Amino acid sequence: MNLGFEATLRLQCPTQIPFTNLTFVPNDLTPTIFDNQYYRNVLMGKGLFGIDSSISRDPRTSPFVKRFALDQTYFFKAFSSAFLKLSFTNVLTAEEGEVRRQCNSVN
């Protein structure tokens, strides 16, 4: 993580216990626009979570992070392709499916 960004977060979110501080930290320069800003932030070391930093360092995912950050058109194409694939998964509804009370077990 970018050290300056980390220091800013520590000042704005002083609690050491998760979920006890309702501080809001805006980390997206374009919060009302769907774009590739998340990936640009990650490349600058300005991700909020450990996974954000990990995907930019892992050799399996870093090429995607870099390409998404540098090429918004490519990001849009990849996102729309993934979205279409997800929308065609065979989601079970009504009597065929269920909303689980606990994610890791069937009701």
N, C-alpha and C positions, 0 to 999 in steps of 0.2 A: 504494500500500500504506500502511496505517496506520503512521505513523512509530514509534510505541511498539512495535507488533507486529514491525516490521522490526528494531528494536534488540534485541528479545528473541531473534529468530531468529539474529541475528549472534552473540549471546553463546552460544547453545546449539549453534550450528553454525559454529564458527570457521574451518573450512577454506575456502580459496578454490578448491580443485580439486574438481569434482563427483565423486561416487561414491567418495571416499576416506575419508569420515567416516560412520560408522554411527550417528550420533546420531538418536534418535527424538524428534520434536516433535509432541506431541498437539495438533491444532488443531481437533478436533471435540469439543464439549461433550457430545455424545450418541453415542459411538462404537459402542454396541451397539444403537442404535435407527435404523431407517430413517425419516428425516424430511427436512425442508428446511433443516437447520442449515447445510449447505454454502452455500446461497444467502444466508442471514442473515450468515454470516461474510464472504462476498464483499462484501456491501453495507457492512460495517463496515471494509473494507480489510484483512481478515485471511485472504486467500487465500495459499497457499504458492507458487504459480507465477505467472509473468507473465500467462498466459492467464486466470487467475482474475480479475485486476484488469481485463484487457482486456474481458472479457464484460460487466462492469458499466459500462464507459465507452462502449462501442461503441453508437451509436444503433440499430443493427439488433438487438442482443441485450439491451440494458439493460432494456427493458420486460419481457422474460421473467424476467430475474434479479429485478427488483423484485416482480413478481407472485408468482413462486415463493417468494420470501423472506417475503412478507406473507400469503400464502394457502396454507397447507399442503394443504388439500383440493384446490385447483386443481393444485398440484404433483403430488399423487398421481394425479389424473385424467390429467394430461398424461403422466406417466411410464408409467402403465399402458397408455395408448393407444399410445405409442411402443414399449413392450415387446411388445405384441401385434403391431404391424406388423413389428417385427424378427423375431419368432418365426415369421411366415408367409413370410419371404423364402425363396426356393427354394435352400436350402443343398445343395450337392453333397456327396454322401458316397460311400464305398466306391470303386468303379471310376469313378464320374462326377467325383469331386473329388480333391484332393490337398492335403496339408499342405506348404506351400512351405518349402524349406530357406532361401531368401532371399526376403523379402517382395516385393521388386520384380521378381522374374522367375519364370517357370514352370520347374519342375524339368526 
